[in-house]
Amino acid sequence: MIVDILAGYLGAGKTSYINRILSHADDLWHSGSRQRLAILVNDFGEINIDRQRIVAQQGQMIDIAGGCICCTFGSDLVEGLQTVLARSAEFDRLMIECSGVALPGAVKGTVRLCIPDAVVKTTALIHVLRIEQQLDDQYIGDTVRLQLQQADAWLGTHADLVAGEAAETVFLDLIGKRLKRLLASKRVIELSLNKHRYHQHELSNPKPKWRSFMVEQRNVSSLDALRLRFMHWQHCNQDPERESQGKSRLERVKGYLLQGVDDYYWVEWANGRLTIEATPLIKSSDELGLVVIELLL
């Protein structure tokens, strides 16, 4: 069995990358080529597949257009693997999306334990605009560095936000000009990592602690109020509505909200940017609300 492990820090673009793969799988399926994917998601308990592709859902397992399936596994990867493997006749390839704060080496070890004959490849996604800042960050730098060191390949994302050849320069500097393959795509740059060039990195800071919580639909008075809350949080390193929780840094937000009678919005905070976009009617009011991830300071 072929198993692809997808890693990368919060906001690197793992969900978007998987959705592009699913789109490609749909195209192959409709053209008569058989490529069915099983996707295991561990992103603080959230299923991050484009809801337009969801055909049916039962518990943590969903069926996706194009013959693919997806399952969330929370903190128990072994249980998630067992759930998916029980339906192994239904797919040709397994992809595991790690949490944005997970170290892929541990995930790879668990996969080899559960599927000894698997061919496993680990890819770490890198935000081309944020990578140097993340590596220098006193809180998350060690986590990001270990994610890269434990990967077999790197995948650069958000290259369309960098003018000219600056995105290529970022990577050339990052790997000491030892670039084996550069895709011509404007949006994605793929690099192979020569792991022998890197030495074991000792953690220089205490292990960072992240915390996840939900902002329920009924607790959002307006999108403007939400925007002000996140901006204040970013500048003051404290959630104005949860001051008793102490200092923290806003790292990631995503989810759906309803405003008015039938105006639905996708809300996302990643890499210091807030996105609020109108979206078509979603399937269930139970899916409303935001998942928030904070870094404790």
BELJOQUI-V728047 format. One record per residue. N is the residue number from 1. RES is the residue in one letter. SS is DSSP state (a for helix, b for strand, c for the rest). OMEGA is omega in whole degrees, -180 to 180 (999 if undefined). BURIAL is # if it has 16 or more other C-alpha atoms within 10 Angstrom, else .. Layout:
((N:RES:SS:OMEGA:BURIAL) (N:RES:SS:OMEGA:BURIAL))
This chain:
((1:M:c:177:.) (2:I:b:-180:.) (3:V:b:177:#) (4:D:b:177:#) (5:I:b:-177:#) (6:L:b:-178:#) (7:A:b:180:#) (8:G:c:-175:#) (9:Y:c:-179:#) (10:L:c:178:#) (11:G:c:-179:#) (12:A:c:178:#) (13:G:c:-177:#) (14:K:a:-179:#) (15:T:a:179:#) (16:S:a:180:.) (17:Y:a:179:#) (18:I:a:179:#) (19:N:a:176:.) (20:R:a:178:.) (21:I:a:179:.) (22:L:a:177:#) (23:S:a:178:#) (24:H:a:178:.) (25:A:a:176:#) (26:D:a:-179:#) (27:D:a:180:.) (28:L:a:-179:.) (29:W:a:-177:#) (30:H:a:179:.) (31:S:c:178:.) (32:G:c:177:.) (33:S:c:-174:.) (34:R:c:174:#) (35:Q:c:-178:#) (36:R:c:-176:#) (37:L:b:166:#) (38:A:b:-176:#) (39:I:b:175:#) (40:L:b:-175:#) (41:V:b:172:#) (42:N:c:180:#) (43:D:c:-179:#) (44:F:c:172:#) (45:G:c:-177:.) (46:E:c:171:#) (47:I:c:-172:#) (48:N:c:180:#) (49:I:c:177:#) (50:D:c:-175:.) (51:R:a:179:.) (52:Q:a:-179:.) (53:R:a:-178:#) (54:I:b:179:#) (55:V:b:-179:.) (56:A:b:180:.) (57:Q:b:176:.) (58:Q:b:-176:.) (59:G:c:-179:.) (60:Q:c:-178:#) (61:M:b:175:#) (62:I:b:174:#) (63:D:b:-174:#) (64:I:b:177:#) (65:A:c:-180:#) (66:G:c:176:#) (67:G:c:-179:#) (68:C:b:176:#) (69:I:b:-180:#) (70:C:b:-180:#) (71:C:b:171:#) (72:T:b:-179:#) (73:F:c:175:#) (74:G:c:-178:#) (75:S:c:-176:.) (76:D:c:-178:.) (77:L:a:-179:#) (78:V:a:179:.) (79:E:a:178:.) (80:G:a:178:#) (81:L:a:180:#) (82:Q:a:179:.) (83:T:a:-179:#) (84:V:a:-177:#) (85:L:a:176:#) (86:A:c:178:.) (87:R:c:-174:.) (88:S:a:179:.) (89:A:a:-175:.) (90:E:a:-179:.) (91:F:c:-177:#) (92:D:c:-175:.) (93:R:b:179:#) (94:L:b:176:#) (95:M:b:180:#) (96:I:b:176:#) (97:E:b:-179:#) (98:C:c:168:#) (99:S:c:-180:#) (100:G:c:180:#) (101:V:c:-177:#) (102:A:c:173:#) (103:L:c:-173:#) (104:P:a:180:#) (105:G:a:179:#) (106:A:a:179:.) (107:V:a:-180:#) (108:K:a:179:#) (109:G:a:178:.) (110:T:a:179:.) (111:V:a:-180:#) (112:R:a:178:.) (113:L:a:-177:.) (114:C:a:-179:.) (115:I:c:-172:#) (116:P:c:-176:.) (117:D:c:-178:.) (118:A:c:170:.) (119:V:b:-170:.) (120:V:b:174:#) (121:K:b:180:.) (122:T:b:179:#) (123:T:b:177:#) (124:A:b:177:#) (125:L:b:-177:#) (126:I:b:175:#) (127:H:b:-171:#) (128:V:c:-180:#) (129:L:c:-171:#) (130:R:c:-169:.) (131:I:a:-178:#) (132:E:a:178:.) (133:Q:a:179:.) (134:Q:a:-180:#) (135:L:a:180:#) (136:D:a:-176:.) (137:D:c:-176:.) (138:Q:c:-178:.) (139:Y:c:-172:#) (140:I:c:-175:#) (141:G:a:-179:#) (142:D:a:179:#) (143:T:a:-180:#) (144:V:a:-179:#) (145:R:a:179:#) (146:L:a:176:#) (147:Q:a:180:#) (148:L:a:-177:#) (149:Q:a:-177:#) (150:Q:c:-179:#) (151:A:c:175:#) (152:D:c:-179:#) (153:A:b:175:#) (154:W:b:178:#) (155:L:b:-179:#) (156:G:b:180:#) (157:T:b:179:#) (158:H:c:-180:#) (159:A:a:180:#) (160:D:a:180:.) (161:L:a:-178:.) (162:V:c:-177:.) (163:A:c:173:.) (164:G:c:-177:.) (165:E:c:-177:.) (166:A:a:180:.) (167:A:a:178:#) (168:E:a:-180:#) (169:T:a:179:.) (170:V:a:-177:#) (171:F:a:179:#) (172:L:a:178:.) (173:D:a:-175:.) (174:L:a:-176:.) (175:I:c:175:.) (176:G:c:177:.) (177:K:c:177:.) (178:R:c:-178:.) (179:L:c:-179:#) (180:K:c:-179:.) (181:R:c:179:.) (182:L:c:179:.) (183:L:c:-178:.) (184:A:c:-177:.) (185:S:c:179:.) (186:K:c:-171:.) (187:R:c:-173:.) (188:V:c:175:#) (189:I:b:-179:#) (190:E:b:-180:#) (191:L:b:171:#) (192:S:b:-177:#) (193:L:c:173:#) (194:N:c:-172:.) (195:K:a:-179:.) (196:H:a:180:.) (197:R:a:-174:.) (198:Y:c:179:.) (199:H:c:179:.) (200:Q:c:-178:.) (201:H:c:178:.) (202:E:c:179:.) (203:L:c:-178:.) (204:S:c:-179:.) (205:N:c:175:.) (206:P:c:-179:.) (207:K:c:-179:.) (208:P:c:180:.) (209:K:c:177:.) (210:W:b:177:.) (211:R:b:-179:.) (212:S:b:175:.) (213:F:b:-179:.) (214:M:b:166:.) (215:V:b:-176:.) (216:E:c:-180:.) (217:Q:a:-175:#) (218:R:a:-180:.) (219:N:a:178:.) (220:V:c:-177:#) (221:S:c:179:.) (222:S:c:178:.) (223:L:a:178:.) (224:D:a:179:.) (225:A:a:178:.) (226:L:a:179:.) (227:R:a:179:#) (228:L:a:179:.) (229:R:a:-178:.) (230:F:a:179:#) (231:M:a:177:#) (232:H:a:180:.) (233:W:a:-179:#) (234:Q:a:-174:#) (235:H:a:-175:.) (236:C:a:-177:.) (237:N:c:176:#) (238:Q:c:178:#) (239:D:c:-177:#) (240:P:c:-180:.) (241:E:c:179:.) (242:R:c:-175:.) (243:E:a:-179:.) (244:S:a:-180:.) (245:Q:a:178:.) (246:G:c:-177:.) (247:K:c:176:#) (248:S:b:178:#) (249:R:b:179:#) (250:L:b:-176:#) (251:E:b:-174:#) (252:R:b:174:#) (253:V:b:171:#) (254:K:b:179:#) (255:G:b:-176:#) (256:Y:b:177:#) (257:L:b:176:#) (258:L:b:175:#) (259:Q:b:-176:.) (260:G:c:-176:.) (261:V:c:-175:.) (262:D:c:177:.) (263:D:b:-177:.) (264:Y:b:-178:#) (265:Y:b:170:#) (266:W:b:-178:#) (267:V:b:-178:#) (268:E:b:172:#) (269:W:b:178:#) (270:A:b:175:#) (271:N:c:177:.) (272:G:c:-178:.) (273:R:b:178:.) (274:L:b:177:#) (275:T:b:176:.) (276:I:b:-175:#) (277:E:b:174:.) (278:A:b:-177:.) (279:T:b:179:.) (280:P:c:178:.) (281:L:c:178:.) (282:I:c:-165:#) (283:K:c:-174:.) (284:S:c:177:.) (285:S:a:178:.) (286:D:a:-178:.) (287:E:a:180:.) (288:L:b:-179:#) (289:G:b:-176:#) (290:L:b:170:#) (291:V:b:-178:#) (292:V:b:177:#) (293:I:b:179:#) (294:E:b:176:#) (295:L:b:-178:#) (296:L:b:-177:#) (297:L:c:999:.))
